[in-house]
Amino acid sequence: MNDLSVQFEGVSKKYAHFTLENINLELPTGSIMGFIGANGAGKSTTIRILMGLVHQDQGSVHVLGHAMPAEQAAAKLDIGFVSEDMRLYKSATIAWHMEFIRSIYPRWDQPYAESLLRRFDLKPQQKIKGLSHGQRVKAALLLALARRPRLLVLDEPTTGIDPVARHEVLGELMAVLADEERTILFSSHNTLDVEQISDQIAFIDRGRIIDIDDKEIFLDRWRRLRLVLPPDVTLPRFPGIVEVGGSDRLPVLTTNQFDPDMVSACQNTGATVQAVDCMTLEEIFVANVQSRREGQAV
Amino acid sequence: MHSDIVISQTDGRPMYLQIMEQIKQRIAVGEWTPGDEIPSIRQLAVALRVSVITIKRAYLELEREGVIVTQQGKGSIVAPDPDLSSRLYDEELAEHLEQVVRLGMLLGLSSKEIVHRLREAIDRLNEAQLTKETL
C-alpha cells in the first residue's frame, strides 16, 4: 500500500487572471497538513483539484492511490469534504441529512454520529436554515466524520466559528488521527489553529507553494535576533537572512536558517545579543510572503 | 493522567519545550515515578489537541536527555534513573543562572559585578538563615 494519501506532481491550472503553478505536495497517511495562504492565494483551487472538482491542465494528482480526476468516483467514497460553501438542504433537518448520507455510504457510523451530535450540541430535529454559521459548520463536519473517511479535506473549517466551537472542532480532528490510518488536509488563514494541530505546513501565495515542511522544522529554522551594535561595527553576512529591521545601532535580524553559531558570530563582532526570539507561525508566514514578494517584485 | 498538561499560547517558548518541561516537573515532584508507562505519542496528541509531530519532538528530546526510555513497539516509560530529580533541578538552576547573567548584561554590569551581586545574594540569604536560627 502507498503510504502517501495525497500526492501532487507538477500540477498547474491556468485561469484568465490566476495561475496555479507547479504544485508539488505529498501528504503521508496518518498526518495532518495545514494549508496557509491569503485570500485568493490558490488554496481552494488546489483543494478543488484534489477533489476532482476542477481538472488540472498539467501534472498528476493521486488521492488514496487513485488518479484524479479520472478515478474520482472511487476516491470520493473514502474522502470527507467540508467547505465553506457546503450545500445542505435548507428546509431539511439534520436528522434527514444523516439518514440521506447513511443511505449512500455503507460505512456510516451511527453511534459515532450520535455522540458527535451531543458533543457538538446539535439537535437532530433542527432545520439547516435555522442554524447559526458555527452550527452549520459543525453539522457539515459531523456528516463528513461519521462516514469514517480515510481522508478528510476541510476548506477553512474554523473560519467564523466561536472559540468554544473551534476548540471542539480541533478536538474532533485530533481524535480522528488517533488510529494512524486517517489523514487530514485543511486550509485556514487562522495560523493559530494550523500551528497547534498540523504535522506539516504548506504556505501558498500567488498560486505557488512558497514553503512546505514539518511544522517543528519551520518553528526551529526561523528566529528573530535583537542586537545592540557598538558604533562602526558592521555585521558579517549570515545565510538565510530574510529581513533586517530596527535601526543601525539596534538591528533586528530575521533568519530562516537559524543556527546557534550565529549568536557567537554576532558576539565576536562586539555586538550584544539582546534576545533570540522564536516566531509564531503567523509571523513566519508574513515574513516569508513579504520577502518572496519583494524578491520577485512585479 | 495527562490531561493536566497545559499549553500556553502566550508563553514565548515552542510547544514542545512546554510539554517537556511539564513532563519533567511531573517526574521531579514524583507524580510519575521511574518505570511508569507514559501516554503514547498519539494519545497525548489527541488529549492535548496538539500535533503528533510536536509530541514526537518532545519525546525524542526527553529520550535524548535520558528522562524517558522508548521501547520499540511498546511505548515509553519514565527512565529508571534514581538521580533524575536532582538532575532536573540542576538543569533548572543552570537556566536560572543564565537568566541572571542575561539580566545583568542588559543592565550593563560587568562579569565581575554580576558575580559580586550573586555573592551578595548568597550572603543575604545566609544572614536571614542565621537570624532565624538564633531567634
Interface residues (C-beta under 8 A of the other chain):
Chain A: G30 S31 I32 H167 L170 G171 M174 A175 L177 A178 E180 L192 Q196 I197 S198 D199 Q200 D214 K215 E216 L219 D220 T272 Q274 D277 C278
Chain B: Q9 G12 R13 P14 M15 Y16 R42 Q43 A45 V46 R49 V50 S51 V52 I53 T54 R57 M105 L106
